[in-house]
Amino acid sequence: MEDAIAVGLRTEIGKSANRKLRKEGLIPATVYGLGEDAVSLKISPKIVARIISSPTGMNSLVYLQREGTDIKRHVIIKSLQRNPLTGRLIHVDFMRVDPKHKLRVRVPIHLIGTPVGIKEGGMLEFVQREVEIECLPNLIPPHIDVDISHLKIAENIRLDEVKLPENIEVLGVSHSVICIVHGQKTGEAAAEATAEAGASKS
């Protein structure tokens, strides 16, 4: 059986109630989705921190159980709120998901290797740092690895060139560029052209 994380039902809301909750070492949380009413919960921020520091991070499939009941739901973290001064977690939103149905999430792109063009004096531009995918909740990868070691100057990798398992579908504009290797001279020429264009308009 899958281990469930115990969460309490939050009966009081508002700033004073939230301050009291945080003094108890807990933070407010909300769970919603799948056409059901939103429910106010309370959870340990240490548990949330452990979830988001895991390999799948915000996209981790979590099994919540309401304390004192048999109510259990699969969720993923939809959003977080932090104290702008201390960076501490102060609120978390969970979204209910059906483990048997696909969902859309955004995952980061990791570039692997050093392009040939960089060794030749080129410059790498990382254009698209994350990608939207669709898959079952338990198949969400922590990141998408893209090998760029073969790229020469003036070459790029597009979204439609990313290879993934059959059960994961990449969404978005297929020909959008993930990264490109510019030549030093090309970059300088482009900068000069931009400066000239600005001067001609003034």
PyMOL commands that set and color helices and strands:
alter all, ss='L'
color gray80, all
select helices_A, chain A and resi 15-23+45-52+57-59+116-119+137-139+159-161+184-201
alter helices_A, ss='H'
color red, helices_A
select strands_A, chain A and resi 5-9+27-33+36-43+62-66+72-82+89-96+103-112+123-126+130-135+144-147+156-158+169-170+177-182
alter strands_A, ss='S'
color yellow, strands_A
deselect
rebuild
show_as cartoon
